[in-house]
Amino acid sequence: MNWTLQLISTIDRVPKKYFDHMTGSSGIFEIRVEVGSDIFRVFSFFDKGKLIILLNGFLKKTQKTPKNELELAELLKKQYFDEKDK
């Protein structure tokens, strides 16, 4: 995970294999981390274009991203901005 975050912070065009926008989301990005034969995904978003906020993570077992995981990421993002704006 640290290697992938370092990659995101140091290069302008991160390969989609490691960091990709989630289609149909409100600015949610997926960070992809391989550990052995397992693939972990961590949803994230940007705050003011520079700060990456990490949300929920999960072990991805199928090709399709679980809908409930993306919904949770959207909820956590909303909660973040609601709390920040207080």
Buried (B, 14 or more C-beta within 10 A) or exposed (E): EEEBBEBBEEEEEBEEEBBBEBEEBEEBBBBBBEEEEEEBBBBBBEEEEEEBBEBBBBEBEEEEBEEEBBEBBBEBBEEBEEEEEE
